[in-house]
Amino acid sequence: MDALKSLLHRWPFTPLAPLPTNAVATGKLKNPVTAILFDVYGTLLVSAAGDIGTAAPTPPAWPAVCRSLGLDLPLAPAVVGERLQRRIGEVHRQQRDRGIDVPEVAIDEIWMDLLATAERETARCIALAYELTVNPVWPMPGGIALLETCRRCGLTLGIVSNAQFYTPLVLEHLWGRDLKSLGIVPEMQIYSYRLGHAKPSPVLFAAACRSLGALGILPREALYVGNDMRNDVWAAQQAGLQTALFAGDARSLRLHSEDPRCRKLKPDLVVTDLGQLSAVLAPAPG
């Protein structure tokens, strides 16, 4: 963990601004909310790839970046991306053969295989450097302010996201705050790599609903905020949550208009700025 934090402190993060869309803020919630759950990539983070970067192409600069950070890369740079995607595809096929509907890998284990090492920390450092290179990220404007407003209102906060081990570390580093201090407790952090299933699998939102239920919160009392009509809006609605489509960045807005599940699908809200969500907040009962 110390090595990962050190790498993050040395990483040359560059601010990214969201790209405007043609979307218009609209909609109304059916019920007051006592919990808000968020997607990460493209919602809480501006993402150059528009999503987590495990499928992004390898940039030519990546080997030089590794060397500058003192990371030894035993693979030829030209084959890294191809071998990474091939290995991810192999693991996905194995998972589907076991009945997993939307497979997810543990990317540190993939890198351990590629590097032929048993040193998980080494693999994790290289995996983190790769992700930050292929998918530069930056906090979405208004995110921290919204979370702080939610916490002051007594709302339960959570995350349901396609993610890897580095996702919460990157969030905390860029925000300069740990997630718990912002009101996002561990029990409400639902990450795909921990479950072996990725959105839009119902497994993630079923886990979120169990965590909400343990706190006495019904699905209809929770709002899920994400940038993808299929992975976020459709999947969350199937679990009974209210939904907000975040349409504030053209890089990450995913409408999936060709998908039958999305053709007649409508979120409860469309927001083009995270700050617009403050209008739907309500203090927790009692």
MOFENRA-V283646 format. One record per residue. PHI is phi in radians with two decimals (* if undefined). PSI is psi in degrees with one decimal (NA if undefined). BURIAL is I if it has 9 or more other ideal C-beta (glycine too) atoms within 8 Angstrom, else O. Layout:
phi={PHI;PHI}
psi={PSI;PSI}
burial={BURIAL;BURIAL}
This chain:
phi={*;-1.08;-1.13;-1.16;-1.14;-1.11;-1.08;-1.09;-1.17;-1.56;-1.27;-1.43;-1.07;-2.13;-0.99;-2.15;-1.77;-1.13;-1.62;-1.15;-2.07;-1.61;-1.22;-2.14;-1.13;-2.80;1.84;-2.70;-1.34;-1.38;-2.38;-1.04;-1.91;-2.02;-2.56;-2.24;-2.00;-2.18;-1.35;-1.83;-1.28;1.58;-2.16;-1.43;-2.11;-1.15;-2.17;-1.08;-1.49;1.43;-2.88;-1.02;-1.60;-1.13;-1.83;-1.35;-1.21;-1.34;-1.35;-1.03;-1.37;-1.06;-1.02;-1.14;-1.07;-1.03;-1.08;-1.12;-1.69;1.33;-1.65;-1.55;-1.93;-1.34;-1.66;-1.12;-0.95;-1.15;-1.84;-1.03;-1.06;-1.13;-1.20;-1.08;-1.17;-1.13;-1.19;-1.05;-1.08;-1.12;-1.17;-1.04;-1.12;-1.09;-1.17;-1.12;-1.11;-1.59;1.64;-1.37;-1.23;-2.21;-1.19;-2.40;-1.72;-1.72;-1.14;-1.18;-1.20;-1.06;-1.19;-1.06;-1.11;-1.11;-1.55;0.89;-2.29;-1.69;-1.49;-1.09;-1.10;-1.07;-1.08;-1.18;-1.10;-1.19;-1.09;-1.16;-1.08;-1.11;-1.04;-1.18;-1.40;-1.39;-2.44;-0.99;-2.34;-2.75;-1.01;-1.19;-0.95;1.53;-1.15;-1.07;-1.06;-1.13;-1.07;-1.16;-1.12;-1.02;-1.14;-1.13;-1.41;1.40;-1.39;-1.38;-2.05;-2.67;-2.28;-2.28;-2.62;-1.18;-2.78;-2.28;-0.97;-1.43;-1.03;-1.12;-1.14;-1.16;-0.99;-1.13;-1.13;-1.22;-1.43;1.18;-2.52;-1.41;-1.08;-1.10;-1.17;-1.61;1.68;-1.65;-1.45;-0.95;-1.11;-1.85;-1.83;-1.89;-2.03;-1.05;-1.15;-1.30;-1.73;1.30;-2.25;-1.98;-1.07;-1.61;-0.94;-1.18;-1.05;-1.17;-1.35;-1.11;-1.10;-1.10;-1.16;-1.12;-1.16;-1.10;-1.05;-1.12;-1.73;1.38;-1.91;-1.43;-0.94;-1.19;-1.61;-1.99;-2.00;-1.89;-2.06;-2.75;-1.78;-2.16;-1.13;-1.50;-1.19;-1.86;-1.20;-1.08;-1.11;-1.21;-1.14;-1.07;-1.56;1.63;-1.46;-1.31;-2.36;-2.24;-1.48;-1.50;-1.98;-1.79;-2.57;-1.12;-1.12;-1.96;-1.14;-2.11;-1.63;0.88;-1.14;-1.45;-1.49;-0.97;-1.18;-1.91;-1.08;-1.97;-1.41;-2.30;-1.28;-1.16;-2.29;-2.11;-2.18;-1.91;-2.62;-1.04;-1.09;-1.14;-1.24;-1.05;-1.22;-1.75;-1.31;-2.41;-1.05;-1.10;-0.99;1.47}
psi={-40.2;-38.9;-39.1;-42.8;-37.3;-42.0;-42.8;-39.7;-29.6;-9.6;135.2;70.2;139.6;131.2;139.8;132.7;143.3;149.1;135.5;152.2;175.7;6.7;155.3;133.3;132.3;170.8;173.1;139.4;148.5;-33.5;151.8;149.7;143.1;-2.8;142.6;127.3;144.3;146.8;164.9;-69.0;119.7;-4.6;-67.5;-25.0;132.7;127.4;121.4;-32.8;-11.0;-3.3;178.1;145.9;16.2;-18.8;3.7;150.2;152.0;122.7;149.3;-27.3;-8.2;-44.0;-40.2;-37.9;-45.6;-45.9;-40.4;-24.4;3.9;21.6;127.0;121.3;103.2;-6.2;146.1;131.3;-35.6;-21.5;-5.1;-55.1;-42.6;-44.0;-36.8;-49.7;-35.8;-42.8;-40.6;-43.3;-39.3;-43.9;-39.3;-42.4;-41.1;-40.6;-41.1;-35.8;-24.4;5.3;10.5;124.5;-50.4;95.2;152.6;141.8;164.7;105.7;-26.3;-35.5;-35.6;-45.9;-34.0;-40.2;-47.7;-38.3;-3.7;51.0;149.6;0.9;96.5;-39.0;-39.7;-47.7;-38.7;-38.5;-44.0;-39.5;-41.3;-44.1;-39.5;-48.7;-45.5;-24.8;-46.3;-19.7;72.9;141.0;162.1;150.3;135.0;132.9;136.0;-6.7;-52.9;-44.3;-40.1;-45.7;-40.8;-38.1;-43.8;-43.9;-41.6;-30.8;-3.3;18.7;146.1;133.1;143.9;174.6;134.4;108.4;145.7;122.8;170.7;-180.0;-30.2;-12.8;-53.8;-30.8;-42.0;-43.7;-50.1;-38.7;-47.8;-33.4;-18.6;22.0;147.8;153.5;-38.1;-36.9;-20.2;3.4;0.8;98.7;156.0;-37.7;-20.3;18.5;103.0;108.9;139.1;-38.6;-26.7;-28.8;-15.1;10.4;144.3;156.1;144.8;24.1;139.1;-11.7;-40.9;-44.1;-26.5;-41.9;-40.7;-41.0;-35.5;-42.1;-40.3;-44.3;-36.6;-20.8;5.4;22.7;128.6;153.0;-40.6;-13.1;3.6;146.3;130.6;133.3;121.5;167.8;5.2;121.6;-34.0;-56.5;-30.0;-61.6;-53.8;-48.6;-41.5;-38.0;-34.3;-28.7;-1.7;8.5;152.4;156.5;147.3;123.0;119.0;109.9;46.1;1.7;119.7;-23.2;-36.3;-11.0;119.8;109.2;-27.4;46.3;-18.4;-11.8;125.9;-29.8;-19.4;-8.0;-39.5;14.9;135.9;128.2;160.1;-36.8;149.9;126.3;143.7;-1.5;133.3;-28.0;-23.5;-20.6;-19.2;-24.9;-19.1;0.9;144.5;141.3;146.5;143.9;146.0;NA}
burial={O;O;I;I;I;O;I;I;O;O;I;O;O;O;O;I;O;I;O;O;I;O;I;O;I;O;I;O;I;O;O;O;I;I;I;I;I;I;I;I;I;I;I;I;I;I;I;I;I;I;I;I;I;I;O;O;O;I;O;O;O;I;O;O;I;I;I;O;I;O;I;O;I;O;I;O;I;O;O;I;O;O;I;I;I;O;I;I;O;O;I;I;O;O;I;I;O;O;O;I;O;I;I;I;I;I;I;I;I;I;I;I;O;I;I;O;O;O;O;O;O;I;I;I;I;I;I;I;I;I;I;I;I;I;I;I;I;I;I;I;O;I;I;I;I;I;I;I;I;I;I;O;I;O;I;I;I;I;I;I;I;I;I;I;I;I;I;I;I;I;I;I;I;I;I;O;O;O;I;O;O;I;I;I;I;O;O;I;I;I;I;I;I;O;I;I;I;I;I;I;I;I;I;I;I;I;I;I;I;O;I;I;I;O;O;O;I;O;I;I;I;I;I;I;I;I;I;I;I;I;I;I;I;I;I;I;I;O;I;O;I;I;I;I;I;I;I;I;I;O;I;I;I;I;O;I;O;O;I;O;O;I;O;O;I;O;I;I;I;I;I;I;I;I;O;I;I;O;O;I;I;O;O;I;O;O}
